Amino acid sequence: MTLRLVQLCSAGGTRMVAALDDAGEAHRVAGVATTYELALAAIDAGSTLAALAQVRAAERIDIATALADGRVLPPIDHPDSAHLCLSGTGLTHLGSAESRDRMHKAAAAGEMTDSMRMFLLGLEGGKPGPGEVGVQPEWFYKGDGSSIVATGQPLPSPDFALDGSEEPEIAGIYVIDRTGRPRRLGFCLANEFSDHVTERGNYLWLAHSKLRHAALGAELLTGELPQDIRGVSRVMRAGRTLWEKPFLTGEANMSHALRNLEHHHFKYALFRRPGDVHVHCFGTATLSFADGIETRPGDVFEIEASPFRWPLRNTLTPVAAPAVDVEPL
């Protein structure tokens, strides 16, 4: 059985974790208020996340009503948002190089772009054999825990952004245990929101283009990720579908193994600090920007994929970014 964990608040504002089974029945997990607390308790007990959640099953919870009321939280957070690292990898999916290659082709004057070279490296060496280490992927930093929004919440875009477009992905969720070992809690749907116009202007601005919020779906899916995941990503405007396209993910549709992506993230000691949380996006091959869509404030991004029960849905919302004048001390 696959177990899903959902963080939410009660109607009175009390935080809780609910465990959802394959039949769609959800129960509060007794003794913890957050997924983070449950993960640490499972590590201390030598248990799996799913097993401990089942043992602690309490009263039934209505997740659908909590979603409708806006009481569902991101599936993971940290008591100190500075101790959550939000990051990702790109050019990891079969076909993912095509749109990126087109974005940078003009600057390359007909030569093979760095994006295509990176994709081909992954295609050739991204799925190493047992005990081997494959080629390292593209990697980027997106922010800390304050950069994560829940499904149903506004997705902020700073007013200096040149674009704000969706990237439908799967993200891995991890806690670093007391010995410094990364422990994977599971997976969730993610919108790895980016500024593609800024990136297209100069590839060296990729880091700037990724420093944006990301939205996470309601569910943390425990256990192993299915090899073949098929979903749909769409952009809605004024209640109508502006753009819609299927997307494929899971290792069967990727040029890198998840094990390889995880190794190249956690090989840095900085990312193995006990107690920290990591949310790492695994990449995509589908985005509306590649099809010429220019998003506007008020557009709604919707991402759905089995085995996740509920779609990830957020509204693009501009926010003012103040001018920063550094004052000498």
Order of alpha helices (4+ residues) and beta strands (2+ residues): beta-beta-beta-alpha-alpha-beta-alpha-beta-alpha-alpha-beta-beta-beta-beta-beta-alpha-alpha-beta-beta-beta-beta-alpha-beta-beta-beta
